[in-house]
Amino acid sequence: MTHRGATSLGRSLAGFLAQEDPAKVLRLFAAKAREHGGLGAVDFACALRVCRGNGKFWLVVPEIHANAITRGLGKERIVGNLLIDLYAKNGFVLRARRVFDELSARDNVSWVAMLSGYAQNGLEEEALRLYRRMHQSGIVPTPYVLSSILSSCTKAELFVPGRLIHAQGYKQGFCSETFVGNALITLYLRCGSFISAERVFCEMSHRDTVTFNTLISGHAQCGCGEHALEVFDEMRLSGLIPDYVTIASLLAACASIGDLQKGKQLHSYLLKAGMSLDYIMEGSLLDLYVKCGDLETALVIFNSGDRTNVVLWNLMLVAFGHINDLAKSFDLFCQMQAAGIRPNKFTYPCILRTCSCTGEIDLGQQIHSLSVKTGFESDMYVSGVLIDMYSKYGWLERARCVLDMLKEKDVVSWTSMIAGYVQHEYCKEAVAAFKEMQKFGIWPDNIGLASAISGCAGIKAMKQASQIHARVYVSGYSADVSIWNALVNFYARCGRSKEAFSLFKEIEHKDEITWNGLVSGFAQSGLHEEALKVFMRMDQSDVKFNVFTFVSALSASANLANIKQGKQIHARVIKTVHTFETEVANALISLYGKCGSIEDAKMEFSEMPERNEVSWNTIITSCSQHGRGLEALELFDQMKKEDIKPNDVTFIGVLAACSHVGLVEEGLSYFKSMSHEHGIRARPDHYACVVDILGRAGQLDRAKKFIEEMPITADAMVWRTLLSACKVHKNIEVGELAAKRLMELEPHDSASYVLLSNAYAVTGKWENRDQVRKIMKDRGVRKEPGQSWIEVKNVVHAFFVGDRLHPLADQIYNFLAAINDRVAKIGYKQEKYHLFHEKEQEDKDPNALVHSEKLAVAFGLMSLPPCIPLRVIKNLRVCNDCHTWMKFTSEVMGRKIVLRDVYRFHHFNNGSCSCGDFW
């Protein structure tokens, strides 16, 4: 017979329970069950309450449950609610749900028990689904239910459903309940909505210590230390006494803003209040002194604290990492192992970051090996730091290996890999990694998106960048300045000035990075004039210049050969005390080198306090281009003596220096030393330099043999170099071979046809010359016209061959004729029309064949005062006749002339040229 009411046994069990004698309750219950006496639902409830109150009785719960089912009481609400709670708390969620589903009737207690069970076992989404079912059933939730489900939404980051539940709770008037309000504050703080959290806080009728602790902790964790301290002041005015959680959160707030004085006051309060320093408080205090740079006090706390607490060891590793003291970090790490303290997943990143900051990658590898042995390599946090360390120093294959070995890759590990590729200009790989990350279903963060955009900029990937640009809005990062800065730089680097300026205008709060992105982007895309215009706007807008600004602006001036603008920027560099920045000094060397002022370039180099390989490469290349090959080679020897390791760029300058001064055997020796002594693999540029060395020296057969024996396929540059030498030395046989290969590689490049045509002309093979010209015409290939530029009174004047378009054309030609008369008197003889046969020479107007550089020099001589050197730029190689004419002109006019052609600089002075007639 079944009894559902309160039996005499039930009253007895309740009595024993009231007397806190759970063992007697269960013994009496078991005895009555064996007698098969009348047990009611209340009896089972009393027995289950005993089990809930004492964990050691958990094992009898299934037996009680089975007994209840046998007696038909398993579906009773008073029994079922307790069973749900017991099963859920012990991790048997499926059993709890089975009991819940079989209940004959459910009340709020039933729903709360099941919802709490899901939440406690990390099944937040299941809890949310059950809550929706409860809501659809018309059951009004209690404040406790709302608190529980809001906590589940917070843990699972289900912020949108959390806001909807907030609205439901608001309608039902439960939001004023303290524990509901606390849950809402936690929800909004976790999703970064501080305004909503503050609003809930202000609307609460009653706040307890948990309320204030939640808000203080939320602000502290998000780096808003000042707000956390303001909330603490309000807490004190409310009369509430701070507890351990309050002080620990406030210490974290002080640490985040570096307020050591306030932190010391809290430390003093702890001691006065007699609060014991448990491991959490010790960690909070140590974190404060570490982040505020008080290493002396940090060591006192560490030495007096619980030395078995791995957190304290980690914090001290961080402390030594902040001052980049790898020796002390590693010593502490060894002490930790000797003391038997097992590192955790935060230990390895602490010391690995120090290895990264100090450049000790070899030691970092050893720590990596140790992390593998202790089973932490697969941890995403450890792997993320390893990827970042290897990527930072260009060990990209090793970084990728760490990433690939991760079973579960997170957004941090992918982002570190993408950023590493971009940093070392492996932009194609960066974009591919970004695509791969998306295939794994990982949503990129703002850093990942910005890095991917930078990768697209490096390879001019317009389509991919446009897709990422669209995704920025979908991802909710439309207000992120770092992404907008990356987009501005992308469009600028791709030469899309309209889009770059459009985005630039949309950015409300422009910082230095925004402006620099525009300047550097235009400079890198060849829009040098646009780069300098933006630089001037920066100056007018009172934006602070930094190293990157000056480097980009100087680079733009150098590529425009605008020495006047470059000197103005140099003056700004001096005023802003950036002169001794290595990157800026390198840009200044390049500026003066490219603008023909080699003495200024050498002066900048000599005044540098620190030089890197770029500094040496730039000055070596500059000397080489200015015909100072021997100086370039001396600098190379000095570079090696100072233990600066040469790279592939260094040898381009060295080989070019040998070429320009005719050092054939020395050049070949340097080329061989690249691989034999320095382990540098030769690129096509290096092979072209060797061909140039042999070609300029007239050793064309040797150059041809060198090309045939090259381990790589010769590219267009190699064959073009050989063809140019064949034209100079009138070797048609080798020239025809070079031209054939060149036309196969670049059938639409006019230089190939022009060089071969001129080679035929200088050797008198007019029919062959005409045939080449016909092929050009039939293929639609147009010759690039010769053009020269000179700046006079801040205006750049351009001239073409036989140019009559200049407003002062008549005066220029008359002045040129007068110069020709003077140079003829001291021995100049014009090489007339060597590219035309006699009939063509008769038909040509002599003035129509005057080369552009002669017109530019004549205009400069009649327009510029004697104290200013003439600086002329030509887009093609200077011919023999113009080179000879300028030597004589510099002598009779007593003027210095600097001509930069497509190959090098020529400094004409007193009848001689810096190239020594070897170019």
Protein Blocks (a to p, Z undefined) as FASTA:
>chain_A
ZZfbdcfklmmmmmmmmnopaklmmmmmmmmmmnopacdfklmmmmmmmmmmpmklmmmm
mmmmmmmmmnopmmpmklmmmmmmmmmmnopamlmmmmmmmpmbdcfklmmmmmmmmmmn
opamlmmmmmmmmmmnopacdfklmmmmmmmmmmnopaklmmmmmmmmmmnopmmpmklm
mmmmmmmmmnopaklmmmmmmmpmbdcfklmmmmmmmmmmnopamlmmmmmmmmmmnopa
cdfklmmmmmmmmmmnopaklmmmmmmmmmmnopacdfklmmmmmmmmmmnopaklmmmm
mmmmcfklmklmmmmmmmmmmnopaklmmmmmmmmmmnopacdfklmmmmmmmmmmnopa
mlmmmmmmmmmmnopmmpmklmmmmmmmmmmnopamlmmmmmmmpmbdcfklmmmmmmmm
mmnopaklmmmmmmmmmmnopacdfklmmmmmmmmmmnopaklmmmmmmmmmmnopmmgm
klmmmmmmmmmmnopaklmmmmmmmpmbacfklmmmmmmmmmmnopamlmmmmmmmmmmn
opacdfklmmmmmmmmmmnopaklmmmmmmmmmmnopmmpmklmmmmmmmmmmnopamlm
mmmmmmpmbdcfklmmmmmmmmmmnopamlmmmmmmmmmmnopacdfklmmmmmmmmmmn
opaklmmmmmmmmmmmnopacdfklmmmmmmmmmmnopamlmmmmmmmpcbdcdfklmmm
mmmmmmmnopaklmmmmmmmmmmmmmmbmklmmmmmmmmmmnopaklmmmmmmmmmmnop
acddddddddeehiacdddehiakbfklmmmmmmmmmmmmmmmmnopacdehklbcfklm
mmpcfklmccfklmmmmmmmmmpcfklccddddfbdcdfklmmmmmmmmmmnopacdddd
fkbccddeehiafklopZZ
